[in-house]
Amino acid sequence: MYREFDIFGVYVAPFAVMMLAAWLATFPLSRIAHHVSLTRRVWHPGLFNLSLYIILLSLLVLLLGPRQ
């Protein structure tokens, strides 16, 4: 079961925190992909960044999600 995060008295849904963490992790990885010229080899760099964000968010949900 997910627990809400208490940030200065404001309860935030765990999924919102995971979305923010994935968004923050996407920036450096996107920069690295651009630096190694990977974005020149993909069809649409925007879709690449969106896919990277979704993969990171999925990993966070799977790793931090409830265990059975």
N, CA, C and O atoms as CSV, one atom per row, in Angstrom:
chain,resi,resn,atom,element,x,y,z
A,1,MET,N,N,0.847,-1.174,0.000
A,1,MET,CA,C,0.000,0.000,0.000
A,1,MET,C,C,0.892,1.236,0.000
A,1,MET,O,O,1.864,1.326,0.750
A,2,TYR,N,N,0.542,2.165,-0.842
A,2,TYR,CA,C,1.288,3.414,-0.908
A,2,TYR,C,C,0.951,4.293,0.286
A,2,TYR,O,O,-0.180,4.294,0.772
A,3,ARG,N,N,1.933,5.031,0.746
A,3,ARG,CA,C,1.712,6.007,1.808
A,3,ARG,C,C,1.873,7.402,1.242
A,3,ARG,O,O,2.717,7.643,0.379
A,4,GLU,N,N,1.072,8.301,1.727
A,4,GLU,CA,C,1.186,9.685,1.283
A,4,GLU,C,C,2.419,10.317,1.901
A,4,GLU,O,O,2.823,9.966,3.009
A,5,PHE,N,N,3.012,11.253,1.172
A,5,PHE,CA,C,4.181,11.971,1.662
A,5,PHE,C,C,3.725,13.271,2.302
A,5,PHE,O,O,2.918,14.013,1.742
A,6,ASP,N,N,4.254,13.527,3.475
A,6,ASP,CA,C,3.956,14.763,4.186
A,6,ASP,C,C,5.064,15.769,3.894
A,6,ASP,O,O,6.165,15.658,4.433
A,7,ILE,N,N,4.773,16.747,3.044
A,7,ILE,CA,C,5.762,17.768,2.696
A,7,ILE,C,C,5.283,19.084,3.292
A,7,ILE,O,O,4.398,19.745,2.748
A,8,PHE,N,N,5.876,19.445,4.401
A,8,PHE,CA,C,5.541,20.684,5.119
A,8,PHE,C,C,4.046,20.771,5.406
A,8,PHE,O,O,3.442,21.832,5.245
A,9,GLY,N,N,3.459,19.679,5.824
A,9,GLY,CA,C,2.058,19.658,6.194
A,9,GLY,C,C,1.090,19.418,5.060
A,9,GLY,O,O,-0.120,19.352,5.277
A,10,VAL,N,N,1.606,19.288,3.857
A,10,VAL,CA,C,0.762,19.031,2.688
A,10,VAL,C,C,0.962,17.578,2.290
A,10,VAL,O,O,2.083,17.150,2.013
A,11,TYR,N,N,-0.108,16.838,2.264
A,11,TYR,CA,C,-0.018,15.433,1.879
A,11,TYR,C,C,-0.054,15.324,0.358
A,11,TYR,O,O,-0.951,15.838,-0.311
A,12,VAL,N,N,0.952,14.640,-0.151
A,12,VAL,CA,C,1.103,14.496,-1.603
A,12,VAL,C,C,0.995,13.022,-1.946
A,12,VAL,O,O,1.541,12.166,-1.251
A,13,ALA,N,N,0.296,12.745,-3.008
A,13,ALA,CA,C,0.145,11.361,-3.455
A,13,ALA,C,C,1.499,10.796,-3.874
A,13,ALA,O,O,2.307,11.503,-4.477
A,14,PRO,N,N,1.748,9.544,-3.560
A,14,PRO,CA,C,3.050,8.963,-3.915
A,14,PRO,C,C,3.308,8.936,-5.413
A,14,PRO,O,O,4.451,9.054,-5.853
A,15,PHE,N,N,2.254,8.783,-6.191
A,15,PHE,CA,C,2.456,8.754,-7.643
A,15,PHE,C,C,2.930,10.108,-8.157
A,15,PHE,O,O,3.708,10.171,-9.109
A,16,ALA,N,N,2.469,11.193,-7.536
A,16,ALA,CA,C,2.934,12.522,-7.938
A,16,ALA,C,C,4.419,12.694,-7.643
A,16,ALA,O,O,5.145,13.309,-8.423
A,17,VAL,N,N,4.864,12.151,-6.519
A,17,VAL,CA,C,6.289,12.227,-6.178
A,17,VAL,C,C,7.102,11.384,-7.159
A,17,VAL,O,O,8.192,11.781,-7.572
A,18,MET,N,N,6.571,10.229,-7.526
A,18,MET,CA,C,7.271,9.384,-8.497
A,18,MET,C,C,7.334,10.064,-9.860
A,18,MET,O,O,8.343,9.962,-10.559
A,19,MET,N,N,6.262,10.755,-10.241
A,19,MET,CA,C,6.265,11.472,-11.518
A,19,MET,C,C,7.322,12.570,-11.509
A,19,MET,O,O,8.033,12.758,-12.496
A,20,LEU,N,N,7.427,13.288,-10.405
A,20,LEU,CA,C,8.426,14.350,-10.289
A,20,LEU,C,C,9.842,13.772,-10.330
A,20,LEU,O,O,10.723,14.325,-10.989
A,21,ALA,N,N,10.055,12.666,-9.630
A,21,ALA,CA,C,11.380,12.042,-9.628
A,21,ALA,C,C,11.755,11.545,-11.021
A,21,ALA,O,O,12.901,11.693,-11.445
A,22,ALA,N,N,10.803,10.962,-11.729
A,22,ALA,CA,C,11.082,10.497,-13.093
A,22,ALA,C,C,11.367,11.669,-14.020
A,22,ALA,O,O,12.230,11.586,-14.895
A,23,TRP,N,N,10.638,12.756,-13.822
A,23,TRP,CA,C,10.850,13.953,-14.652
A,23,TRP,C,C,12.237,14.534,-14.390
A,23,TRP,O,O,12.923,14.953,-15.322
A,24,LEU,N,N,12.650,14.559,-13.123
A,24,LEU,CA,C,13.975,15.080,-12.786
A,24,LEU,C,C,15.090,14.167,-13.288
A,24,LEU,O,O,16.172,14.644,-13.628
A,25,ALA,N,N,14.838,12.872,-13.337
A,25,ALA,CA,C,15.850,11.936,-13.826
A,25,ALA,C,C,15.918,11.933,-15.351
A,25,ALA,O,O,16.933,11.537,-15.924
A,26,THR,N,N,14.862,12.366,-16.003
A,26,THR,CA,C,14.850,12.367,-17.464
A,26,THR,C,C,15.803,13.408,-18.030
A,26,THR,O,O,16.422,13.184,-19.070
A,27,PHE,N,N,15.923,14.547,-17.350
A,27,PHE,CA,C,16.777,15.626,-17.881
A,27,PHE,C,C,18.225,15.207,-18.066
A,27,PHE,O,O,18.754,15.375,-19.165
A,28,PRO,N,N,18.898,14.670,-17.048
A,28,PRO,CA,C,20.309,14.298,-17.271
A,28,PRO,C,C,20.470,13.184,-18.301
A,28,PRO,O,O,21.424,13.187,-19.080
A,29,LEU,N,N,19.535,12.229,-18.303
A,29,LEU,CA,C,19.644,11.148,-19.289
A,29,LEU,C,C,19.420,11.669,-20.704
A,29,LEU,O,O,20.057,11.205,-21.649
A,30,SER,N,N,18.524,12.624,-20.846
A,30,SER,CA,C,18.306,13.223,-22.154
A,30,SER,C,C,19.534,14.011,-22.603
A,30,SER,O,O,19.901,13.989,-23.778
A,31,ARG,N,N,20.158,14.698,-21.668
A,31,ARG,CA,C,21.396,15.428,-21.989
A,31,ARG,C,C,22.498,14.466,-22.418
A,31,ARG,O,O,23.231,14.731,-23.370
A,32,ILE,N,N,22.604,13.361,-21.716
A,32,ILE,CA,C,23.624,12.367,-22.075
A,32,ILE,C,C,23.337,11.802,-23.459
A,32,ILE,O,O,24.254,11.623,-24.260
A,33,ALA,N,N,22.069,11.520,-23.744
A,33,ALA,CA,C,21.708,10.993,-25.066
A,33,ALA,C,C,22.026,12.006,-26.152
A,33,ALA,O,O,22.465,11.643,-27.243
A,34,HIS,N,N,21.802,13.273,-25.851
A,34,HIS,CA,C,22.130,14.314,-26.826
A,34,HIS,C,C,23.639,14.455,-26.979
A,34,HIS,O,O,24.140,14.672,-28.083
A,35,HIS,N,N,24.359,14.330,-25.874
A,35,HIS,CA,C,25.822,14.480,-25.901
A,35,HIS,C,C,26.490,13.364,-26.707
A,35,HIS,O,O,27.476,13.609,-27.402
A,36,VAL,N,N,25.970,12.162,-26.619
A,36,VAL,CA,C,26.558,11.046,-27.375
A,36,VAL,C,C,25.915,10.886,-28.745
A,36,VAL,O,O,26.107,9.872,-29.416
A,37,SER,N,N,25.149,11.897,-29.154
A,37,SER,CA,C,24.515,11.959,-30.481
A,37,SER,C,C,23.502,10.845,-30.711
A,37,SER,O,O,23.265,10.443,-31.850
A,38,LEU,N,N,22.911,10.352,-29.641
A,38,LEU,CA,C,21.869,9.337,-29.798
A,38,LEU,C,C,20.588,9.942,-30.356
A,38,LEU,O,O,19.837,9.272,-31.065
A,39,THR,N,N,20.340,11.206,-30.035
A,39,THR,CA,C,19.101,11.835,-30.502
A,39,THR,C,C,19.116,12.058,-32.014
A,39,THR,O,O,18.056,12.251,-32.610
A,40,ARG,N,N,20.280,12.038,-32.642
A,40,ARG,CA,C,20.328,12.154,-34.099
A,40,ARG,C,C,19.891,10.859,-34.776
A,40,ARG,O,O,19.476,10.866,-35.935
A,41,ARG,N,N,19.985,9.762,-34.057
A,41,ARG,CA,C,19.660,8.461,-34.643
A,41,ARG,C,C,18.208,8.068,-34.427
A,41,ARG,O,O,17.739,7.103,-35.031
A,42,VAL,N,N,17.484,8.794,-33.579
A,42,VAL,CA,C,16.082,8.454,-33.340
A,42,VAL,C,C,15.220,9.269,-34.290
A,42,VAL,O,O,15.618,10.329,-34.772
A,43,TRP,N,N,14.022,8.742,-34.545
A,43,TRP,CA,C,13.128,9.391,-35.506
A,43,TRP,C,C,12.621,10.734,-35.002
A,43,TRP,O,O,12.618,11.721,-35.738
A,44,HIS,N,N,12.191,10.766,-33.736
A,44,HIS,CA,C,11.606,11.982,-33.180
A,44,HIS,C,C,12.150,12.163,-31.758
A,44,HIS,O,O,11.763,11.416,-30.859
A,45,PRO,N,N,13.025,13.125,-31.540
A,45,PRO,CA,C,13.627,13.279,-30.208
A,45,PRO,C,C,12.602,13.524,-29.100
A,45,PRO,O,O,12.805,13.088,-27.967
A,46,GLY,N,N,11.517,14.209,-29.411
A,46,GLY,CA,C,10.488,14.442,-28.395
A,46,GLY,C,C,9.833,13.157,-27.943
A,46,GLY,O,O,9.588,12.960,-26.752
A,47,LEU,N,N,9.551,12.283,-28.890
A,47,LEU,CA,C,8.974,10.983,-28.542
A,47,LEU,C,C,9.989,10.129,-27.790
A,47,LEU,O,O,9.622,9.351,-26.909
A,48,PHE,N,N,11.253,10.274,-28.136
A,48,PHE,CA,C,12.304,9.562,-27.405
A,48,PHE,C,C,12.325,10.004,-25.956
A,48,PHE,O,O,12.404,9.169,-25.055
A,49,ASN,N,N,12.253,11.316,-25.718
A,49,ASN,CA,C,12.257,11.821,-24.347
A,49,ASN,C,C,11.009,11.377,-23.589
A,49,ASN,O,O,11.091,11.029,-22.411
A,50,LEU,N,N,9.867,11.386,-24.249
A,50,LEU,CA,C,8.633,10.922,-23.609
A,50,LEU,C,C,8.731,9.442,-23.261
A,50,LEU,O,O,8.308,9.029,-22.181
A,51,SER,N,N,9.279,8.654,-24.157
A,51,SER,CA,C,9.453,7.228,-23.896
A,51,SER,C,C,10.410,6.995,-22.743
A,51,SER,O,O,10.188,6.119,-21.907
A,52,LEU,N,N,11.471,7.778,-22.701
A,52,LEU,CA,C,12.429,7.673,-21.601
A,52,LEU,C,C,11.759,7.999,-20.271
A,52,LEU,O,O,11.998,7.323,-19.270
A,53,TYR,N,N,10.925,9.027,-20.260
A,53,TYR,CA,C,10.195,9.410,-19.048
A,53,TYR,C,C,9.250,8.294,-18.607
A,53,TYR,O,O,9.178,7.978,-17.420
A,54,ILE,N,N,8.542,7.709,-19.534
A,54,ILE,CA,C,7.591,6.647,-19.199
A,54,ILE,C,C,8.324,5.411,-18.673
A,54,ILE,O,O,7.855,4.758,-17.741
A,55,ILE,N,N,9.460,5.096,-19.264
A,55,ILE,CA,C,10.248,3.956,-18.787
A,55,ILE,C,C,10.744,4.212,-17.368
A,55,ILE,O,O,10.676,3.322,-16.520
A,56,LEU,N,N,11.237,5.410,-17.104
A,56,LEU,CA,C,11.712,5.735,-15.756
A,56,LEU,C,C,10.574,5.719,-14.746
A,56,LEU,O,O,10.735,5.224,-13.631
A,57,LEU,N,N,9.428,6.259,-15.135
A,57,LEU,CA,C,8.270,6.260,-14.232
A,57,LEU,C,C,7.809,4.832,-13.957
A,57,LEU,O,O,7.457,4.503,-12.824
A,58,SER,N,N,7.809,4.001,-14.959
A,58,SER,CA,C,7.423,2.602,-14.767
A,58,SER,C,C,8.385,1.887,-13.827
A,58,SER,O,O,7.969,1.106,-12.972
A,59,LEU,N,N,9.671,2.160,-13.994
A,59,LEU,CA,C,10.658,1.547,-13.100
A,59,LEU,C,C,10.443,1.983,-11.654
A,59,LEU,O,O,10.523,1.168,-10.735
A,60,LEU,N,N,10.170,3.267,-11.457
A,60,LEU,CA,C,9.930,3.757,-10.098
A,60,LEU,C,C,8.692,3.116,-9.488
A,60,LEU,O,O,8.703,2.733,-8.318
A,61,VAL,N,N,7.633,3.000,-10.266
A,61,VAL,CA,C,6.403,2.400,-9.746
A,61,VAL,C,C,6.640,0.929,-9.404
A,61,VAL,O,O,6.160,0.437,-8.382
A,62,LEU,N,N,7.378,0.239,-10.259
A,62,LEU,CA,C,7.632,-1.175,-9.993
A,62,LEU,C,C,8.551,-1.369,-8.790
A,62,LEU,O,O,8.354,-2.289,-7.996
A,63,LEU,N,N,9.553,-0.504,-8.657
A,63,LEU,CA,C,10.499,-0.664,-7.559
A,63,LEU,C,C,9.949,-0.190,-6.222
A,63,LEU,O,O,10.231,-0.794,-5.186
A,64,LEU,N,N,9.172,0.880,-6.236
A,64,LEU,CA,C,8.670,1.454,-4.988
A,64,LEU,C,C,7.232,1.078,-4.688
A,64,LEU,O,O,6.685,1.485,-3.662
A,65,GLY,N,N,6.622,0.319,-5.555
A,65,GLY,CA,C,5.226,-0.042,-5.390
A,65,GLY,C,C,5.011,-1.047,-4.281
A,65,GLY,O,O,5.959,-1.547,-3.675
A,66,PRO,N,N,3.753,-1.329,-4.028
A,66,PRO,CA,C,3.451,-2.269,-2.950
A,66,PRO,C,C,3.936,-3.674,-3.287
A,66,PRO,O,O,3.892,-4.114,-4.436
A,67,ARG,N,N,4.387,-4.345,-2.273
A,67,ARG,CA,C,4.852,-5.722,-2.433
A,67,ARG,C,C,3.729,-6.662,-1.987
A,67,ARG,O,O,2.923,-6.332,-1.118
A,68,GLN,N,N,3.705,-7.816,-2.598
A,68,GLN,CA,C,2.667,-8.787,-2.221
A,68,GLN,C,C,3.255,-9.885,-1.393
A,68,GLN,O,O,2.539,-10.797,-0.979
